Amino acid sequence: MKIIVTGSLGNISKPLTKELISKGHSVTVISSSNERQSEIEALGAKATIGSMENVDFLAETFRGADMVYAMEALNAGVFFDHTVDFIEANTQIGRNYKEAFEKSGVKKIIHLSSIGAHMSEGNGILTFHYNVEQILNELPGDVSIKFMRPVGFYYNMFSFIPTIKSQNLIIQNYGGDKKEPWVSPLDIAHTIAEEIEKPFNGREIRYIASEEISPDEIARTLGKAIGKNDLKWLTVSDEDLLNGMVNAGMNPKTAKGFVEMNAARGNGILYEDYYLHQPVLGKVKLKDFAEEFAAAYHQ
């Protein structure tokens, strides 16, 4: 199949591209960086350089493809950019995709959505995933879409490193011994590769998770990996977490979205639909990621 992969060579798109090429598919990877072109081509894929904001570029790239894997992605520094509305910027990329799909005539789409996409409010920064699902659902009925809804990514735990180093604490506005699901990008990529080769039937949703583990267990596992067996997970108020993020320079609106998302994790509403459609867990466990975490911590 001729497959378009968005997301450049990110944590999901790179392993996905490798797996699709190993299965004999023709893969074109969209990147906004000319510097990525040689690395993409070294994998055996075609590189197309352009912007998610350019609908005509997207439509031309999608035209003639058997399937498109679409994800919204902003640069890593956007959380601290006070000029960017994070939810609106991602939602606009979804609108661009819809228009480009219509212009290109693509009939099969796999969209990277998220846990929380079933909620129109109360899910913080994840609101844009709800928005984009609604936008893409406006496409004609002969367009088949598989919405992939992964849970929280292991690599988001890298954000714990500063307070571990300064206070020997993981600080969040939820915690305790109640398990919640986490996922490895490698399991997401593998699941998407599986879904690409399965039949497409209208609109479908699939949750993706690697392990269900509690905050207290996370602290023990990461602590052991970095040689800090006394590492603790500290639960603070929403206000304290928000103030800490804003004082660190984060866009206040984005920070508020993070706090609301975490509160929904703590009270369980974020996972209500997940547990109604609980997936088979993937292969990569926290102890596997902990080795990567330790390497980053000691770097």
C-alpha positions as CSV (number, residue, x, y, z in Angstrom):
1,M,0.0,0.0,0.0
2,K,1.0,3.6,-0.5
3,I,0.9,5.1,3.0
4,I,1.4,8.7,4.2
5,V,2.8,9.1,7.7
6,T,2.6,12.5,9.5
7,G,4.7,13.4,12.6
8,S,8.1,13.3,10.9
9,L,10.4,11.0,12.8
10,G,8.8,11.4,16.2
11,N,8.4,8.9,19.0
12,I,5.5,7.1,17.2
13,S,6.1,7.9,13.5
14,K,9.7,6.6,13.3
15,P,9.0,3.1,14.6
16,L,5.8,3.0,12.6
17,T,7.6,3.9,9.4
18,K,10.2,1.2,10.1
19,E,7.6,-1.4,10.6
20,L,5.5,-0.4,7.6
21,I,8.6,-0.5,5.3
22,S,9.6,-3.9,6.8
23,K,6.2,-5.2,5.7
24,G,6.7,-4.0,2.1
25,H,4.6,-0.8,2.1
26,S,5.5,2.3,0.2
27,V,5.8,5.1,2.8
28,T,6.0,8.9,2.5
29,V,6.8,10.8,5.7
30,I,5.8,14.4,6.1
31,S,8.2,16.6,8.0
32,S,8.5,20.3,8.5
33,S,12.3,20.1,8.7
34,N,14.6,19.8,5.7
35,E,17.2,18.4,8.1
36,R,15.1,15.3,8.5
37,Q,15.0,14.4,4.8
38,S,18.2,12.3,4.7
39,E,17.3,10.4,7.9
40,I,13.8,9.6,6.5
41,E,15.3,8.4,3.2
42,A,17.8,6.3,5.0
43,L,14.9,4.3,6.5
44,G,13.7,3.6,2.9
45,A,10.8,6.1,3.0
46,K,10.2,9.1,0.8
47,A,10.4,12.5,2.5
48,T,8.0,15.3,1.8
49,I,8.8,18.7,3.5
50,G,6.0,21.1,4.3
51,S,3.7,22.6,6.9
52,M,0.6,21.3,8.6
53,E,-0.8,24.8,8.1
54,N,-0.6,24.4,4.3
55,V,-3.8,22.7,3.2
56,D,-2.8,22.6,-0.5
57,F,0.5,20.9,0.4
58,L,-1.3,18.3,2.5
59,A,-3.9,17.6,-0.1
60,E,-1.3,17.2,-2.8
61,T,0.8,14.8,-0.6
62,F,-2.3,12.8,0.3
63,R,-3.6,12.5,-3.3
64,G,-3.3,8.9,-4.6
65,A,-2.5,7.4,-1.2
66,D,-4.2,4.2,0.0
67,M,-4.1,5.4,3.6
68,V,-3.0,8.3,5.7
69,Y,-1.8,8.2,9.3
70,A,-2.6,11.7,10.7
71,M,-1.5,13.2,14.0
72,E,-1.4,16.8,15.4
73,A,2.0,17.9,16.5
74,L,3.4,21.3,17.7
75,N,7.0,22.0,18.5
76,A,8.3,21.1,21.9
77,G,8.6,24.6,23.2
78,V,5.0,25.5,22.6
79,F,3.9,24.9,26.2
80,F,6.0,27.9,27.2
81,D,4.9,30.2,24.3
82,H,2.5,32.7,25.7
83,T,1.3,33.7,22.2
84,V,0.0,30.2,21.3
85,D,-3.5,28.9,22.3
86,F,-2.5,25.2,22.5
87,I,-6.0,23.8,22.1
88,E,-7.0,26.1,19.2
89,A,-3.7,25.5,17.3
90,N,-4.1,21.8,17.4
91,T,-7.8,22.0,16.5
92,Q,-6.9,24.1,13.5
93,I,-4.5,21.3,12.3
94,G,-7.5,19.0,12.5
95,R,-9.5,21.4,10.3
96,N,-6.6,21.5,7.8
97,Y,-6.6,17.7,7.7
98,K,-10.3,17.6,7.0
99,E,-10.0,20.0,4.1
100,A,-7.0,18.2,2.7
101,F,-8.8,14.8,2.9
102,E,-11.7,16.3,1.1
103,K,-9.5,17.7,-1.7
104,S,-7.4,14.6,-2.0
105,G,-10.1,12.0,-2.1
106,V,-8.4,9.8,0.6
107,K,-10.9,7.1,1.8
108,K,-8.9,5.5,4.6
109,I,-7.5,7.4,7.6
110,I,-5.9,6.4,10.9
111,H,-6.0,9.3,13.3
112,L,-3.9,9.6,16.4
113,S,-6.4,10.8,19.0
114,S,-6.2,10.3,22.8
115,I,-7.7,9.1,26.0
116,G,-10.2,11.8,27.0
117,A,-11.4,12.3,23.4
118,H,-14.9,11.2,24.5
119,M,-15.2,14.3,26.7
120,S,-16.2,17.7,25.4
121,E,-15.1,19.4,28.7
122,G,-13.3,18.5,31.9
123,N,-10.4,17.0,30.1
124,G,-8.1,20.0,30.1
125,I,-5.6,20.2,27.2
126,L,-7.0,17.0,25.8
127,T,-10.1,18.9,24.6
128,F,-8.5,19.4,21.2
129,H,-8.6,15.6,20.6
130,Y,-12.4,15.7,21.1
131,N,-12.6,18.7,18.8
132,V,-10.6,17.0,16.0
133,E,-12.6,13.8,16.2
134,Q,-15.8,15.8,15.8
135,I,-14.3,17.7,12.8
136,L,-13.1,14.5,11.1
137,N,-16.5,12.8,11.7
138,E,-18.0,15.5,9.4
139,L,-16.2,13.8,6.5
140,P,-18.5,11.9,4.1
141,G,-19.7,8.4,5.1
142,D,-17.5,6.7,2.5
143,V,-14.4,7.9,4.3
144,S,-13.4,5.3,6.9
145,I,-11.6,6.5,10.0
146,K,-9.9,4.6,12.8
147,F,-9.5,6.8,15.9
148,M,-6.5,5.5,18.0
149,R,-6.8,6.6,21.6
150,P,-3.6,6.0,23.5
151,V,-3.4,6.7,27.2
152,G,-0.6,8.8,28.9
153,F,2.8,8.3,27.3
154,Y,5.7,6.9,29.4
155,Y,8.0,9.6,28.0
156,N,5.8,12.3,29.6
157,M,7.5,11.1,32.8
158,F,10.7,12.9,31.7
159,S,9.0,16.0,33.0
160,F,9.4,14.6,36.5
161,I,13.2,14.9,36.4
162,P,13.6,18.5,37.6
163,T,11.7,18.0,40.9
164,I,13.3,14.6,41.4
165,K,16.7,16.2,41.2
166,S,15.8,19.3,43.3
167,Q,13.5,17.8,45.9
168,N,13.6,14.0,45.5
169,L,9.9,14.2,44.7
170,I,7.5,13.6,41.8
171,I,4.9,16.4,42.3
172,Q,1.4,16.2,40.8
173,N,-2.1,17.1,41.7
174,Y,-3.1,13.4,41.9
175,G,-1.4,10.3,43.2
176,G,-1.8,7.3,45.5
177,D,-2.1,3.6,44.9
178,K,-4.9,3.6,42.3
179,K,-3.7,2.2,39.1
180,E,-4.0,4.1,35.8
181,P,-3.0,3.1,32.3
182,W,0.2,4.2,30.6
183,V,1.6,3.5,27.1
184,S,4.9,3.2,25.2
185,P,5.1,4.8,21.7
186,L,6.5,1.5,20.5
187,D,3.2,-0.2,21.4
188,I,1.2,2.6,19.7
189,A,3.3,2.3,16.5
190,H,2.8,-1.5,16.5
191,T,-0.9,-1.2,17.1
192,I,-1.3,1.3,14.3
193,A,0.7,-1.0,11.9
194,E,-1.7,-3.8,12.8
195,E,-4.8,-1.6,12.1
196,I,-3.5,-0.5,8.8
197,E,-3.6,-4.0,7.5
198,K,-7.1,-4.8,8.9
199,P,-10.4,-3.9,7.1
200,F,-11.7,-0.4,7.4
201,N,-15.4,-0.2,8.3
202,G,-16.8,3.3,8.8
203,R,-15.8,4.9,12.1
204,E,-13.9,2.9,14.7
205,I,-12.2,3.6,18.0
206,R,-9.4,1.6,19.6
207,Y,-7.7,2.4,23.0
208,I,-4.0,1.6,23.4
209,A,-2.2,0.9,26.7
210,S,1.0,-0.9,27.8
211,E,0.5,-1.2,31.6
212,E,-1.8,-0.2,34.4
213,I,0.3,1.1,37.3
214,S,-0.2,3.4,40.3
215,P,1.6,6.7,41.0
216,D,3.2,5.0,44.1
217,E,4.4,2.1,42.0
218,I,5.8,4.6,39.4
219,A,7.8,6.3,42.1
220,R,9.2,3.0,43.4
221,T,10.1,1.8,39.9
222,L,11.7,5.0,38.7
223,G,13.4,5.5,42.0
224,K,15.0,2.0,41.8
225,A,16.2,2.7,38.3
226,I,18.0,5.9,39.2
227,G,19.3,4.7,42.5
228,K,16.9,6.7,44.7
229,N,14.9,4.1,46.6
230,D,13.4,6.8,48.8
231,L,11.8,8.6,45.9
232,K,8.2,9.7,46.7
233,W,5.2,10.8,44.7
234,L,3.7,13.9,46.4
235,T,0.1,15.0,45.8
236,V,-0.4,18.8,45.9
237,S,-3.5,21.0,45.3
238,D,-4.5,22.0,41.9
239,E,-3.6,25.6,42.8
240,D,-0.1,24.7,44.0
241,L,0.6,22.7,40.8
242,L,-0.7,25.5,38.6
243,N,1.4,28.1,40.4
244,G,4.5,25.9,40.0
245,M,3.9,25.5,36.3
246,V,3.2,29.2,35.7
247,N,6.3,30.2,37.8
248,A,8.4,27.9,35.6
249,G,7.3,30.0,32.6
250,M,4.5,27.9,31.2
251,N,1.7,29.6,29.3
252,P,-1.0,30.1,32.0
253,K,-3.8,28.8,29.9
254,T,-1.8,25.7,28.9
255,A,-0.8,25.1,32.5
256,K,-4.5,25.3,33.6
257,G,-5.2,22.7,30.9
258,F,-2.6,20.4,32.3
259,V,-3.9,20.8,35.8
260,E,-7.5,20.0,34.7
261,M,-6.3,17.0,32.8
262,N,-4.5,15.6,35.8
263,A,-7.5,16.2,38.0
264,A,-9.6,14.1,35.6
265,R,-7.0,11.4,36.0
266,G,-7.2,11.5,39.8
267,N,-11.0,11.4,40.0
268,G,-11.2,8.7,37.3
269,I,-13.5,10.5,34.8
270,L,-10.8,10.5,32.2
271,Y,-10.8,6.8,32.1
272,E,-14.5,6.0,32.2
273,D,-14.8,5.2,28.4
274,Y,-11.4,3.4,28.4
275,Y,-12.6,0.9,31.0
276,L,-15.8,0.3,28.9
277,H,-13.5,-0.6,26.0
278,Q,-10.4,-1.9,27.8
279,P,-7.7,-3.1,25.4
280,V,-5.2,-5.9,25.6
281,L,-2.1,-4.4,27.1
282,G,1.0,-4.0,25.0
283,K,4.5,-5.5,25.5
284,V,6.5,-2.5,26.8
285,K,6.3,-2.2,30.6
286,L,7.3,0.6,32.9
287,K,10.4,-1.3,34.0
288,D,11.5,-1.3,30.4
289,F,11.0,2.4,30.1
290,A,12.7,3.0,33.4
291,E,16.1,2.1,31.8
292,E,15.5,4.9,29.3
293,F,14.4,7.2,32.1
294,A,17.5,6.5,34.1
295,A,19.8,7.2,31.1
296,A,18.1,10.6,30.7
297,Y,18.2,11.3,34.4
298,H,21.9,10.7,34.6
299,Q,22.8,12.5,31.4
